Structures are given as C-alpha cells and as structure tokens.
Amino acid sequence: MVNNMERRPATEIFSEWAEKGRDEGMESGHAPSVEAMLELALPKVEPDFLAIDVGCGNGWVCRKLKKHNDCKNVVGIDGSDAMISKANSIDSSGDYIHADLPEWKPSRKFDLIHSMEFLYYLTNPLNMLETFHKEWLTDGGILVAGVDYYLENKKSHDWPDALNVHMTQLGIDEWKNGMIEAGFSDVEIHQVGKKEGFIGTLVMIGRR
Ligand SMILES: C[S@@+](CC[C@H](N)C(=O)[O-])C[C@H]1O[C@@H](n2cnc3c(N)ncnc32)[C@H](O)[C@@H]1O
C-alpha cells in the first residue's frame, strides 16, 4: 500500500493524460453515463439556465451543454492546465477556468452543476457538496454528479494504487446521506451506464 503522503496530485496526472491524448478515450468512455445523467437532470432545470461543469477535463460536456436550446451559458473548471489549454484550443469562445478545488470560488451562482468523475479526488468530497449547495447554486438549482470509484464498485478499488493518486472511497449510502446533510432536497441516487462487468456510474441528483 502506498502512503498517502507520496500520492501524486490528480491534476498533474490528468495533464499528462491530456498531453498524450488520453482525454479523448476518457470522453468516449464517460459519454454513455453522462448522456444518462443529463437525461435525468435537464428536465428538472428551468429554461435559460446557467451551467458549470466541475472537473471538466477537455471541456466536452460544456460544449455538449452549450448546444442545448435552454442553456444560456456554460463554464468549465479544471485544475489541470493541459486539460484547460486543450479545452480552449478546441473552443476558443468557451469559458474555461484553470483553478484548483475546493479553493476556487465562483463570482456568480449556477442553475445547474454537472460533475463527472471528479468528486472523489478531493480529500473531503462531502464538504464540496455542502459548498455547492450553500455557495454555488441558485435557489431551485440542480446538482448532478457521477462517480465510478465507490465502495460497491469493487472493480474500482485498485485505482488509487494503480494511478498513485488519492481517492476518497464512499458507499452509496454515504453519498446519499452526504447530499441530504449538505441540504439538498429531492435527492435521487441512480446507477447508470451499466454493462457486463460494470455495476454502473453512481449518480447523485439534488435540488437546492
Ligand atoms: C477523471 S477526469 C474527468 C474529466 C471529465 N469530467 C470527463 O468526464 O472527461 C477528472 C478531472 O478532475 C480534475 N481534478 C481532479 N482534482 C481536481 C482538483 N482538486 N481541482 C480541480 N480539478 C481537479 C482533473 O484535472 C481531471 O481533468
């Protein structure tokens, strides 16, 4: 077992991935789950919504949301400089921010927060849920977040050692209670994108 003190920052690893073009494989790998997450979340959001994709990688979900008729604007934020450079090079008119979380604070609130495969890189992801609820969302705003690394997905358990990166392992009930304790209402938990050998992306949805 590798000591947590020696773990590499996730953002450094993902910058290497962006430089090697591995962001594209991640995009196609995550697309079926993100598709299902947006199908669940978008009907709950009011028209003319302002969205943010947290841990946006190369920004592909931002560009997808931007095409939605009811989306007024979308911001992407990621702590990897190479991912954000890539996002800007694909879409120079996009609003992509290079910053580390949980330190970065938005200057305005959002009607939709989307996040795919980001939360568990944080030391305390449940605090991030609380911050989303208290500081980032408009009244009635929606959070939809997906994670593939979780207690019940046993196949994911070796990822922290394989990548030498910190990941916070929580179970379905801990995520659900974390959403409720953060103050979200209408909390829903789903497992989407199931296929042979994969029990699905764990998706949490809640309203402020
Ligand atoms: C598994 S990738 C997912 C990227 C994108 N959501 C997707 O589905 O293709 C995780 C992303 O979270 C970013 N990330 C991890 N920890 C972060 C932190 N503390 N602050 C900001 N971004 C972070 C990484 O740089 C990386 O781009």
Ligand as a Chemical Component Dictionary entry (heavy atoms), coordinates in Angstrom:
data_LIG
# 
_chem_comp.id                   LIG 
_chem_comp.type                 NON-POLYMER 
_chem_comp.pdbx_formal_charge   0 
_chem_comp.three_letter_code    LIG 
# 
loop_
_chem_comp_atom.comp_id 
_chem_comp_atom.atom_id 
_chem_comp_atom.alt_atom_id 
_chem_comp_atom.type_symbol 
_chem_comp_atom.charge 
_chem_comp_atom.model_Cartn_x 
_chem_comp_atom.model_Cartn_y 
_chem_comp_atom.model_Cartn_z 
_chem_comp_atom.pdbx_ordinal 
LIG C1  C1  C 0  -11.395 11.572 -14.419 1  
LIG S1  S1  S 1  -11.146 13.203 -15.029 2  
LIG C2  C2  C 0  -12.769 13.557 -15.652 3  
LIG C3  C3  C 0  -12.791 14.668 -16.662 4  
LIG C4  C4  C 0  -14.156 14.958 -17.293 5  
LIG N1  N1  N 0  -15.156 15.235 -16.285 6  
LIG C5  C5  C 0  -14.579 13.799 -18.152 7  
LIG O1  O1  O 0  -15.549 13.105 -17.810 8  
LIG O2  O2  O -1 -13.954 13.555 -19.206 9  
LIG C6  C6  C 0  -11.063 14.160 -13.547 10 
LIG C7  C7  C 0  -10.778 15.633 -13.771 11 
LIG O3  O3  O 0  -10.840 16.301 -12.496 12 
LIG C8  C8  C 0  -9.755  17.220 -12.410 13 
LIG N2  N2  N 0  -9.422  17.416 -10.988 14 
LIG C9  C9  C 0  -9.051  16.470 -10.090 15 
LIG N3  N3  N 0  -8.816  17.013 -8.889  16 
LIG C10 C10 C 0  -9.044  18.349 -9.021  17 
LIG C11 C11 C 0  -8.985  19.461 -8.117  18 
LIG N4  N4  N 0  -8.653  19.306 -6.829  19 
LIG N5  N5  N 0  -9.303  20.691 -8.578  20 
LIG C12 C12 C 0  -9.681  20.858 -9.879  21 
LIG N6  N6  N 0  -9.746  19.850 -10.785 22 
LIG C13 C13 C 0  -9.436  18.605 -10.367 23 
LIG C14 C14 C 0  -8.636  16.566 -13.187 24 
LIG O4  O4  O 0  -7.665  17.502 -13.617 25 
LIG C15 C15 C 0  -9.382  15.878 -14.325 26 
LIG O5  O5  O 0  -9.439  16.661 -15.501 27 
# 
loop_
_chem_comp_bond.comp_id 
_chem_comp_bond.atom_id_1 
_chem_comp_bond.atom_id_2 
_chem_comp_bond.value_order 
_chem_comp_bond.pdbx_ordinal 
LIG C1  S1  SING 1  
LIG S1  C2  SING 2  
LIG S1  C6  SING 3  
LIG C2  C3  SING 4  
LIG C3  C4  SING 5  
LIG C4  N1  SING 6  
LIG C4  C5  SING 7  
LIG C5  O1  DOUB 8  
LIG C5  O2  SING 9  
LIG C6  C7  SING 10 
LIG C7  O3  SING 11 
LIG C7  C15 SING 12 
LIG O3  C8  SING 13 
LIG C8  N2  SING 14 
LIG C8  C14 SING 15 
LIG N2  C9  SING 16 
LIG N2  C13 SING 17 
LIG C9  N3  DOUB 18 
LIG N3  C10 SING 19 
LIG C10 C11 SING 20 
LIG C10 C13 DOUB 21 
LIG C11 N4  SING 22 
LIG C11 N5  DOUB 23 
LIG N5  C12 SING 24 
LIG C12 N6  DOUB 25 
LIG N6  C13 SING 26 
LIG C14 O4  SING 27 
LIG C14 C15 SING 28 
LIG C15 O5  SING 29 
# 
